[in-house]
């Protein structure tokens, strides 16, 4: 488990101020508490998010690769004209 360094301190009126300089309003403190509780509930969220981003990049690359192969490599095979002499082979009975 990693330790988190807090970036806040108590001022003289017992209100928590942050080092970033955000004002200690009620809504800001509520937002900070909710953010901390959501992080405490799922500490592996950041790692899963990184895996998700890597998976999206990988699968989008595979998608574009398969689209290229289908369109440009198989397009030649799909659109070629098949000549008739392949199907109608004349058998010579004199041999």
C-alpha positions as CSV (number, residue, x, y, z in Angstrom):
1,X,0.0,0.0,0.0
2,X,1.4,3.4,-0.9
3,X,1.4,6.4,1.4
4,X,-0.3,9.5,0.2
5,X,1.3,12.9,1.1
6,X,-1.4,15.3,2.1
7,X,-1.2,18.8,0.6
8,X,-3.4,20.5,3.2
9,X,-3.1,22.0,6.6
10,X,-5.4,23.5,9.3
11,X,-5.5,27.3,9.6
12,X,-6.4,29.2,12.7
13,X,-10.2,28.9,12.2
14,X,-9.9,25.0,12.0
15,X,-10.7,25.0,8.3
16,X,-8.5,23.0,6.0
17,X,-6.6,24.9,3.4
18,X,-4.8,23.3,0.5
19,X,-1.3,24.2,-0.7
20,X,-2.7,24.8,-4.2
21,X,-4.6,27.8,-2.9
22,X,-8.1,26.7,-3.6
23,X,-10.6,28.4,-1.3
24,X,-12.0,26.3,1.6
25,X,-15.6,26.6,0.8
26,X,-18.2,24.1,1.8
27,X,-18.7,22.8,-1.7
28,X,-14.9,22.5,-2.3
29,X,-14.4,20.6,0.9
30,X,-17.3,18.3,0.0
31,X,-15.7,17.7,-3.4
32,X,-12.4,16.9,-1.8
33,X,-13.9,14.4,0.6
34,X,-15.8,12.7,-2.2
35,X,-12.7,12.5,-4.3
36,X,-10.7,11.0,-1.4
37,X,-13.4,8.5,-0.6
38,X,-13.7,7.3,-4.2
39,X,-9.9,6.9,-4.3
40,X,-9.9,5.0,-1.0
41,X,-12.7,2.7,-2.3
42,X,-10.8,1.8,-5.5
43,X,-7.1,2.4,-5.3
44,X,-6.5,0.3,-8.4
45,X,-8.6,2.6,-10.6
46,X,-5.7,4.4,-12.1
47,X,-3.9,1.2,-13.1
48,X,-7.1,-0.1,-14.7
49,X,-7.6,3.2,-16.5
50,X,-4.1,2.9,-18.0
51,X,-4.8,-0.7,-19.1
52,X,-8.0,0.4,-20.7
53,X,-6.2,3.2,-22.6
54,X,-3.6,0.7,-23.8
55,X,-6.3,-1.8,-24.9
56,X,-8.2,0.9,-26.8
57,X,-5.0,1.9,-28.6
58,X,-4.1,-1.7,-29.4
59,X,-7.5,-2.7,-30.6
60,X,-7.9,0.5,-32.7
61,X,-4.5,-0.3,-34.4
62,X,-5.7,-3.9,-35.0
63,X,-8.9,-2.6,-36.5
64,X,-7.2,-0.3,-38.9
65,X,-4.7,-3.1,-39.9
66,X,-7.6,-5.5,-40.6
67,X,-9.4,-2.8,-42.6
68,X,-6.3,-2.2,-44.7
69,X,-5.8,-5.9,-45.3
70,X,-9.4,-6.4,-46.3
71,X,-9.6,-3.4,-48.6
72,X,-6.2,-3.4,-50.3
73,X,-4.9,-6.9,-50.1
74,X,-8.2,-8.8,-50.7
75,X,-9.5,-6.2,-53.1
76,X,-7.3,-7.6,-55.9
77,X,-8.5,-11.1,-55.4
78,X,-12.2,-10.1,-55.0
79,X,-12.2,-8.0,-58.2
80,X,-10.2,-10.1,-60.6
81,X,-11.9,-11.4,-63.6
82,X,-12.1,-15.2,-63.9
83,X,-11.5,-16.4,-67.4
84,X,-13.8,-19.0,-68.9
85,X,-11.0,-21.3,-70.1
86,X,-10.5,-22.5,-66.5
87,X,-14.0,-24.0,-66.4
88,X,-14.3,-25.3,-69.9
89,X,-11.5,-27.7,-70.5
90,X,-11.7,-29.5,-73.8
91,X,-11.1,-33.1,-73.7
92,X,-9.7,-34.6,-76.8
93,X,-11.1,-38.1,-77.3
94,X,-8.4,-39.1,-79.8
95,X,-5.7,-39.6,-77.3
